[in-house]
Amino acid sequence: MYRLILILMVSALIPSVLIGQPGKVKGTVKDAETNEPLSGVTVIVEGTVLGAPTDNNGRFTISRVPAGRHSIRAAAVGYTAQSKSVEVPAGEEVSVEILLQPNPIQTSPVLVTALRAVERETPVAFANVTKATIQKSYTVQDVPMLLKNLPGLYAYADGGIGLGDASLWLRGFSQDRVQTMINDIPENDPESRRIYWNDFPDLLANVSSIQVQRGVGNSLYGTSALGGSINIQTADYSAAPGLSVTAGYGSYRLRKISVSANTGLISGRYAAYARVSHLQGDGYRDYSWADYWGYFIGGAVYFERLSLKMNFYQSPEINHYSYFYPTLAQMDQYGRTYNPQANEITNPQGIRYEYNQYNQPHYELHADYDISPEAKLTTSLFYIRGNGFGSHFTAKGAVNSYFPNYVAKDSKGKYFFLTSTGDTVRNSDVAYRWVTDNFQYGLLSRLNYKFGQHDLTAGIELRKWHARHYGIIDYAALTPANFNPTADVSHFYDYDGDKFVFAGFVHTLWRFGSLSFMGDLQYAAPTYYLKEKLIGSNATNVPAGVQPRSTLLDTKTPYSFVTPRLGVNYNFTPEINIFANFSQAKQEPAQGAIYNAGLIRTDLKPEFLRADVELGAGYVSKKVNAKLNYFYMDFTNELVNVYDPTNPSADSRGNTVKSAGHTLHSGVEFDATASPVSNLQINANLTVSNNKFIDWKDVSKQPNGDIVTFDYSNKKLPYFPTYMANLGATYTYEGAYINLAVSRIGPQYMDNLNLAAKVDAYTVVNAILGYSFHDILGAKSIDLTLNLNNITNSKYFVFGRASDTYNTSTKEIISSTPVYLPAPPANYFATIQFNW
């Protein structure tokens, strides 16, 4: 009897125990358009404190979920948050797949931007790079080397390994005409307009997404978006705390160690993140080593209607110069790794003195305030501090170039100085530094208002830049009497450069069912200021026949530009859309071109993109996403380097910058992604370019008095491949993945008159192998990655240049001897990452 009662009691308890036993929710999160797994996505059980981030394969696990029906919500920067209802049985596990639709207008808990293009809405040509792609492809390379397989984009690195001194070209435009933003803050140097990627080592470890827009683009901050724009968003904050340690090693002693940690969301309101990295490598080319530290600290506070995000990052760096390339004869004699700037045979002093040392701390504060369900105010404050120098060595340097405040002229008009022993010196070996000490700060603010299906964004930009530039002597074989290298009078140049930028813009997007209209208008007013502290070599080092200047410069150069853009997108079906847009843009010359050889040039005009016409079409389905577009960019006053040796602004090789007459950048771009079977993704893109001078003749006077006409009409613009084709395939299975990528890059012209030999077309094959172990050795995951570059061991050149010049003896226009940048042979980089 007692046994029967005991059995009945146990039987009655079993259901109640099972009912109270929590379950588990596992699943994956993928991009709805590409079917690519998304990492770093915040997944939560709504109405609870339970949640987890997705791993590198887009997978997540949430334990201790109460039995019953729950809503599982996934949110990530650049995507519309999605929720899926699931029934969690008591004590059991349920699986779910969530597809996120790309949509940059995504609010807390991450920083987002309303200035990004949206598929099938914004009528521009663009490409997105997701966090999952970055995590699987990134090792130590600079941003351009990660983006180099995107349509319309070409990149290379001077040292060969992708770390330090990378350069980027978009549609045939150099990177000083491509606007780069990090969290919407313009990063192009306000004076040179260039972006120095070696100032951002290991930034990609903190990046959640990148969007590259081609053409004038949707970049309404700054004035550098002629060729396109690159908008980089740093990573969001994970809902769960975590710690990661990454170590890597590869060819040419390339190595990396990195530690990062995040607090997760504390009390539903606070979050913080920190990373420290050390990257080093010898480089493929001789003496092209790099040594970088990277720091990133961020924090966020979330209120009901206000979110604040703070970032601090900096990267103290030192790297050896390798931007001088060898000729074919030099490579035959000394090998392909020969670096003219530093070697034991022809330039041993360069080993010690040819290097760069710099640091640029960034401070950012971003505030998003939800005024109402329809209105949102986004404001960013930033402060950037830069300090460092470039060190160089010159054998037998002219004394007026490096000791301008100690020289005198003899009876023949030749410069000299006297040493402490009374010796006359006209040339001396010198090691010197170009020093810069700069800062900039600014405010960016925009109001986003949504009325019905339509969007209106209005904003302003206020930015102030100040830099002191001066040159100091580090070593000299011979020096003037009473020479004091630490005194200001010993600086061979010394001036302050300032720039103030005011800009305002309005951006609208009108939606009428399948039809959307876009209208942008920007007004920008940049102003240069320059004030010399001493005359220096900028006045004494002038061409023969030019009277040296005796007064200090104190100048102001204002500009003002209006940039309009109109576009339309029409969705024929849920799969097919077409778009078109028209825009204009202007950009001021770089300050280094205006202030040259002690002159303030007034002949350089703002570059003017008279018409950027874009036509495109797209197709999207569950398995295929394809886009095709044509661009026609009609240009005047494009700044180009030409040979004009008697021009007062010419450098030592006789080259100077001039405003070209009429140029054209046009072409076709195709980009497609397909998933024919489960776990397989294929990417392909093709760019065919036709960049050329339309009509321009430049007349110059030669040193012997000859008047020579250089006719550039109908010549191809140099430095960009005529075509680029990329094909890649990625296969994933469980925790493993393999990526194989093949690139075919067309020939490149190396000079304006197309007289020099071209850089030959080449094919390169790269591969990435990866595997993730889960719940092993006390870690949440251990990720192994092996990057194999140039696996066919091909010999090729990625870049080359030559100058058009004039032979006074033969009276012929000729090309200088071309120089080439060789690519490294087969190489590797292996990475292991521990995640807790």
N, C-alpha and C positions, 0 to 999 in steps of 0.2 A: 504494500500500500504506500509506504513512504517512498519507494523507488518510483512509483507511478507519479506521485505528486512532484518529485524532483524533476522528472523528465518533462512534465507539463510546464513547470516554472522555467526551465532552461529554454524550452521551445518558445515560450512567450517572450523571453528576453532577447532572442536572436534578432527578430525584426527591428526592435527598438535600437539595438546596438548598430545594426547596419544602416538604419536611417540616420543616425547621428554621425556615422563615419564619413569624413571628407573625401572628396575625389580629387582628380588631377586633370588639368586641361593642357594638352600639348598641341602644337600646330606649327604652321609656317605662315610667313607674311611675304607676299610677292608684289612686284610692280604689275598693275593691271594691264599695262600696255606691252611690256617686254617679257612678262612672266619671269623676271629675274628676282631671285631672293633678295630681300632687303634686310640689312643688318642695322642694329642700333634703334630699331623701332620700339617705342614704348607700348607694351600690351598690358591692359589692366582688366580686372573684373569690376565692372561698374557697380557702384554702391558699396564697395569694400576697399580695403587698403592693400589688397593683393595685386601683384603685378610682376612683370619680368621683361627685360629687354631681349630682342632677338639676337642670335649669334651671327657669325659670318655667313652662315648658310640660311639665314632667315628663320631659324627655328627658335621656339621658346617653350618653356615648361613652367606652369603655375601650379604649385602644390597646395594642399590643404584648402581646396575650394569646397564650400558647403554644398551638400547635395541639393539638387533642384535646378530650376531654369535660371540662367544668368546671361547677361549681355557682355560679350568680350569685345573690348574696344582697342583698336590699334591706331596710333598717331605717330607721324614722323614729319620732319621738316620737308617741305616741297610736295606734300601729299594731302589729300582730303582724308580726314579721319573716318574710319569705317567701324561699324559695330555689327557683330553677328551673334544671334541668339543660339545658345546651346543648352541641352539638357544634360546635367552632370549626375549620373547614377551614384548612389552611395557606395563608397569604397572602390569605385572603378575609374577608368581613364577614358577620356573622350578626346578625339582629334578634330581639329578645325583648320581650314585654310582661309586666310583673309587676303583679298586683293585690294591694294590701295591705288587709287587713281591720282596721277600726278596733278598737283594743284598748289602753286607756290603761296597762295593766300591762306596760309594755315597759321593759326595763332598759337597761344601758349600751349605747352610749356617751352617752346623754342623760339628763337629769333627768326623771323621770316622777312620777306621783302615783297612789296607789291609791284616791283619793277621787273619781274621775271616774265618771260613769255610762257603762254599756256597753249598746249596742243589743241588745234582745231578752234582756237579763239583768237590768238594774237597773230597777226599776219606778218611774221618775220621768219627768217631762216635761223634755226638754232639747234643745239644739241645739248642734252643733259648727261652729266656723269654722276651716277648715284654713289652713295656711301659704300654699298656692297662692291661696286666695281673698283673704287679707290682702295678698299681694304685688300682686295685680291691682287691688285696690280702694283700697288705702291711698295717700294723698298726704301730707297734713300733719294730717289731722283727729284729734281726740281719740277715745279708744276708744268712747264712746257713739255717736258719729256713724257709726262703722264698723258698729256692731251694730244700728242703728236699724230695719233691715228684718227682724229676727228676730221670730218670733211672740211676742206678749205684751209687747213692748218698745217704748218710745217715747223719743225723745231730741231735744234741740235745743241750740243754742249761742247765748249772749247776743249775741255779735258778728256772728253770721250766717254766718261762713265755716267754722265747725267747729273752729277753733283757739282754745282757751282758754275756760274757764268753761262747758263743756258740762254738761248735766244729763241724768239718765237716770231713767226710771220703768219699773217692771216690775209688771204686773198691777195697776196703780193705786197701787203703793207707791213712794214717793220713794226716792232712792238711799241715804238713811240707814238704810233697812230692807233693803237689798240688800248681802249680804256680798261684797266684792271681794277676791280673793287674787291675788298674783303669786308663782308658784312655791310655792303653798300658804301663803304668809305673809299674814295679814290686813292689808289696807291702809286700811280705814276709820279715820278719825280717832277715837282712843279717847274723846275728850270729846264731839265733836259728832256722831259716828257717820257723818258725811258722807265721801264720797270726792271729793277735789279733783283732777279730771282734769288741770288745768293744771299740776300738779306732775309729770306724766309725758309731756311732749311728745316725740314721735318714739319712744316706747317700742315702738310697733307695728313699727318697723323691726327689732326684735329678738325678735318674738313668733313662735313656731312653731305655736301653736294656742290657741284659746279655747273654753271650754265654758260655756254659760249654762244653768243649771238653774232651772226655774220652780217656785215653791212653797218649802217649807222646805228642800228640796234636800239634797244629800249633803255640805254644808259643815259639817264637824264641828269646825272651828276657829272661835273667835270666837262672838259671840252675835247677829249682825246679819242672819241669813239668814231673815227672815220672808217677804219677797216672793220671794226667790230668791238665787242666788249666781252670781258670775262668776269663773271660775278661768282665769287667764292663765298660760301657760307660755312662758318665754323660749326663744330658739332654741337648737338643738343645735349641736354642733361638726362642721364638715365634715371628711370624710376627706382632702380635697385642699385645698391652700392656695389663697387667693383674695384679690382686691382689687376693691372696687366703689366707684365714684364716682357719686353721684346729684345731679342738679340739676333744679330745677323753678321754674316761674313761672306766675302766674295772675292772675285778676281781683283788684282791690283791692290791687295790688302784693304779693300773696302770693307768697313765694319761699322756696326751700329749697336748701341745699347740704349734702351728707353724704358722708363718706368712711368706709369700713369695710374691715377686713382680718382674715383668719384665717390661722393657721399651718398648718392641716391637722393631721393626726395625726402627731406627731413620735415616732420610735422606737416606734411602736405604743402609746404610753402618755400622751403629753402633748399638750395642745391649748390654744390661746388665741385670743381674739377681741377686737377693739376697734372702736368707732365714735365719731365726733364729728359733730354736726349743728348747723346753725344755721337756725332757722325764724323768719320775720318776716312781718307782714302788717298792713295798715291796718284791716281789718275792713270789713264792709258798713255798719254803723251808724257815725255820727259818733263819732270818738275812741273806737274800740273796738280800737285797735291792740294787737299782741302782739309780743314779742321774746324768743325762747327759745333757749338753748343746751342741747344734750343730749349726754351722755357715757355710754358703756357699755363696761365692761372686764370680761372674763370669762376664766376659765382652768379647766382640768380636768386631773385626773390619774387614770389608770385602772390598778388593780392586778387581780390575778386574782379577788379576791372583794370588793374595796373600790373604790369610785369617789368622788372628791371633786370638787365643783364650787364655784367661787367667783365671785361677781358683785359688781361695784360699778357703780352708776349714779346719776347726778344730773342735774338740769336747772335751772340758774339761770334765773329767769324774771322778767320785768317786763311787766305788761299793764295797759291802762287799763280801768277799770270801765265796764260797760254793763248792769248788772243792774236798773237802773230803766228801765221801759218807758213809752212815750208813750201818751197818750189819743188817741182818734180826732180830737178837736179840735186837739190839738197837731200831729198828722201833717198835718192839713189846712192848718195855718198854716205849719209849718216843714219839712214833707216827711217821707217814711216813714223816713228815716235819722236822724231827730231823736233825740238822746240826752239825757234830762233831767239826767244827771249831769255833762255837759260840753258846752257850746256857747257860741258867741260872744255870743248874744243874752240868754239867761236865766241862764246859769251860767258865765261866763267863768273864774272862779276854779277851777272843776272841771277845766278843761283842764290846769291845772298840778298840782292836788292829788289828783284822784280816780284812784288807781292802786294796784296791788299789786306787791310785790317779795318774792320768796321763793326759797329753795333747800332741797332735802331730799335729802341724800346717803343712799343705801341700801348697806349692806354685808351680804352673804349668804354663808354657808358651808353647803353641803349635802353630807351623807355618806350613801351607800348601802352597806350591808354585807350580803353574802350569807352568813348564818350557816350555812345548809344549803340543799339544793335546795328545801326546803319553807318555810324561814323567812328573812325579810329585815328588817333594821332600817334605818329611814330617820330621820335626825336633821338638823334645820336650826337654825342659830344665826343671829340677825340683829341688826343695830343700825341705827337710823334716826335721823338728826339733822336737825332742822328749825329754820330761823331766817329771820325776815323780818317784814314789816309790811304793813298796809293803810293807805293814806293817804286822808284825807277832808277835806272843807271844809264848814263850816256857817256860814251867814250869821246874824248876831245870835244866837249861841248863848247859852243861859242860863249865867250865870257859875258857878252851883253845879254845873253839869255838867262844866265844864272846869277850874275853879280851886277845887275843893272845900276845899282846905286853906288858902285865903286869904280865904274869904268870911265874912261875918257877916250876921245878920238885923236888919232894922229893926223899928220898933214895930208894923208891920203884918205881920210875919212874912215879908217879902220879902228874898231874898238880894242882897248887893251886895259889891263890894270897892272899896278906895280906890287910886287910882293914885299914882305918886310925886309928882304935883302936887296931890294931895288931891281929885281929882275922884271922884264916885260913879259906879260903873259897874254896870249890871245885865245888860247884854248886850254881846257883842263878836263880831265876825267871827273865826273861828278855823280854822286848818288843823292837823290833828292826826294822829297815827299810833297804830293799834292794833298793838302789838308782841307777837310771840310768840317764845319761845326754848325749844325742846323737844327731847326725845330719848325714844326707847323702845328696849328690847332684850328679847330673849326666846329661848326654846327651844321647839321643836316636835319631838316624837319619836313615832314609831309603829312597832309591830312587826306585820308581816304574816306570817301563817302559813297555809299551804295544806295541808289534809289531805284527800286524795282529790280530789274535785271541789269541795270547799267551801273558803271563805275566811273567815279571822278576822283582823280588824285592831283593835288596841287602842293608844291613844295618849294623850299629855298635852300640855298647852299651859301655859307659864309666861311671863307677859309683864308688863313694868313700863314705865309711862309717867310722864314728868314734864314739866311745862310751866310756864313763868313767863309771865304775861300782864300787860302794863301799857300805859298810855296816856300819850303825851307830846305836848306842844304844839310844833308845827313853826313856826307863825306865829300871831300874834294882833294885831288892830288896836289893842287896849288891853290892858294887863297890870297886875296888882297891883304895888304897891310892893315892892321887894326880891324880885321874881320871878326865879328862876334856872331856866331850862328844862331844864338838865342835872341838876339835883338830884332825888333820889328823892322829896322832899316835893312836887315839882311834878307828879308823876304824878297823873293824875286817876282812875286805878284801878291797883291793883298786887296781884296775888295769885298763889299757886302752886296748880296743879291736878295731882293725882297720881291714877293709876289702876293697880291691880294686878289681873291676871286669872289665875285658875287654872281649868283645864278638863281633864276627862278624858272619854274616849269609848270605846265599843266598837261596832264595825261588823261584821256578819256577812252572808255571802251563801251560802245553801245551794242546791246544784244537784242535782235529781233528774230526770235526763233532760230532758224538755221543761219541767219545772216548776222555778222558782227562788224562794226565799224570802229576803227581806232584813229584817234587824232592826238598828236603831241605838238607842243610848242615850248621851246626853251629859249630863254634869253641869258647869255653869259657875258660877263664883263671882267676879263682878266687884265691885270695891270702889272707890268714889270717895273722894278726900281733897281738902279745900280749905282753904287757909290764907291769910288776907289779910295783906298787909304794911302797909297803911294803910287808913283808912276810905274815903276817896275818894268819888266821885260815886255809887257804888253804895249809899251810905247817905244822902247828902244829896239826891239827885235822886229823891224819892219823891212819890207823889200827895198832894194836899192832905188834911190831917187825919191823916196818918200821921207818927208821931214819928220823926225821924231817929235812926238807931242810933249809939251812942257806943262800942261795943266791937268788937274785931276778931273775925272768924269763924275758927274752927278746927274743922272738922267731918269726920266719917267717915260714909259712906253705903254700907253693904254690901248686896249682893243675892246670891241663889242660885237657880239654875234647873235643872230637869230637863227634857230634851227627848227624848221617845220618838218612834220612827217604825217602822212595820211596812209591808211591801209584798210583793206576790206578782206574778210574771210567768209566763205560760203561753204556750208556743209551740205553737199548734194544728198548724201545718204549717211547712215551711221558709220559707214566705212570710208567714204570718199569726201575730200574737201579740196578747195582751191583757195589761193590767196594772192594778193598783190599789194605792193606798197610803193610809195614815192617819198623821198626825203632829200633834204639838203643839209650840209654842215660846213662849218669853217673851223679852222684851228690856227692859233698863233704860232709863229716860228719858235723853236727852242731858244732859250736865252743864250746858249753857247754859240748859236749861229748869229744872233744879233750882236753880241759882244764878242768880237773876234779880233785878235792881233791889235788890241788897243783901239779899235774902232767901234762906233755904234752904227750899225748898218741900217740904212733906210730903204735899201733897194729890195729887201726881202718882203714879200707880200704874204698875207695869211693864206694858207692852203685852203682851196675852195672846192668842195665836192658839189658840183653844180646840179647833178642829178644822180641819185641812187635809185634805180628801178629794179624791183624784185618781183618775180612771178614764180609761184610755186603750187604744187599739188601734193596731196598726201593720201595714203590708204592705210587703214588700220583695221585689224581683226583680232581674233583671239590668238592667232598664230603668226601674223605678219604685221609689221609696221614699216611702211616705206614712204620716203619723201624725195621729191625731185624739185629743184628750183634753178632758175636762171637769174643772173645778176648782171647789171650794166651800170658801171660807176664812172661817170664822166667828170674828169678832174682838170682843174687849172691850178697853176702855181704850186704843183707838187715839188717839194724840196728834194734836189738830187745833188750828188757830188760830181763835179766836173773838173776838168783840167784847165786852169787859167793862171799860169805861173806869175804873171805880173800884177795880178789883182792884189790890192793891199790886204785882203783877208785870206790869201792863200797860205797853206801850211808849207812845211819844209819840202814836201813832194810836189808842190805846185797845184794842189787840189783845194777847192773851196765849194761851198754850198750855194746853189742858185735856185731861183724859182723857174721851173720848167713851164713851157707854154701850155700845151694841151696833151693830157695823157688819158689813158683808158684802162680800167680794170674790169674785165668781163669774164664770164664763164658759166659752167654748168656744174651743179653739185647734186649728187645722189647719195642717199643714206637709207639703209634697210636693215631690219632685224627680223629674224624668223625663228620660230620654234617648231620644226616639222614633227618632232617626236618629243615625248616627255624627257626632261633632263638635258636636252640638247638645244643650244642657242647658237645661231649663226648671225654674224654681223658683217656687213659689206658696205663700203662707200667708195665713191669715185668723184674726183674733182678734175675738171679740165679747164685750164686757165688761158686767157689771152690778154696779157698785160703789156701795154706798149705805149711808146710816144706816138701821138697822132701828128703833131706839127710843132716843131721847135728847132730853131737854129741858134747857136750861141757863137758870138764872135769874140775872139780874145787876141791880145797882143802877146807875142812871144818875146823872150829875152833878147833875141837878135833883131827885134823890130818887125818881124813878119806878122801880118794880120791874117789870122786863120779862122775859118768858119767850120765849126763842128755841127754837122747836120744830123740831128737825132730823129728826124721824122720817120715814122713807120718802123723804128727799131724796137726790139723787145726790151721791156724793163728787166733788169737782172735780178738775181738772187732768189728766184722762186721757181719751183719745178713747173714744167708745162702741163704735167698731169700727175696725179697721185691716186693710187688704188690700194685699198686695204681690205683684206678678207680675214675673218677670225671665226673660230668655233670654240665653244665652251661646253664641256660635258660634265655633269655632276652626277654622282651616285653615292647615296648615303653621305658619309663625311668626306668623300674624295671629289676632286675636280681637276680637270686638265683644260688648259687653254692653248690653242695654237693660232698664231697670227702671222700672216704673210703680207708684206708691203712691197709694192712696185712703185718706185719713185722715178718720175721722168727727168729728162735733162734740164740743166739750169744754165742760163746765160750768166756771164761773170762781169761784163762791162757794158756801158751804155750804148756803145756803137756795135756791139756783137762781133768784135774783131777777134777776141781771144777764143781759145778752145772752150767748149762747154764742159760743165761738170756732167759726166756721163750718167745715164740712167742706171739704176741698180735695184736689186731685189734682196730683201732681208727677211729671215724667218726667225721668230721668237716663240718661246713656249713658257708656260707657267704650270707647275704641278703643285697641288696642295692636298693636304689631308687634315681633318679635324678629329681629335679624340675627345670624347665627352665623358665627364665624370670619371677622371682618371688621376691617380696619384694626388688626390685631394684637391685637384683643380676642377673648375667647372668645364674647362676645355683646354686643350693644348693644340695649337695650330702650327702645322709645318708647311713651309712654302719654299719652292725652288724655282727661281727665275733663270731661264736659259736664253741668252741673247746671241743672235747671229749664229744659230746652231749649224748652219752650213759653212761657216768660217769664210764668208765672202770677203773679198777685198774691194772696197769702194770708198768714195769720198762723199761726205754729206754736204759740203759747202765749198765755195771757192770764190775768189774775187780777183779782179785786175782793174787797171786804170787805163783810160784812153789818154794818150800823150802825143807829142809832136817831135819828130826828128828834124832838128834844124839843119842837119847836113843833107839829108835826102829830100827834105821838104815834104815828108809823108806823115800822115796821121797814123799812128801805130798803137798797139796795145803793150802795156808793160808786161813783164813776166808774171803769169798767173801763180797764185798761191792756193793751196788746197788744205782742207781739213779732213784728215783720214779718220775713218771709223775703226773702232777696235775689232779684233778678230773674235772668235767664239769666247764668251765669258759667262760667268754665273754669279748669282747671289742667293744664299740660303738663309732662311729666317725661321726662328722658332718663337712662338708667343705663348705665354702662360696666362690664363685668365681665371681669376677667382671671383 
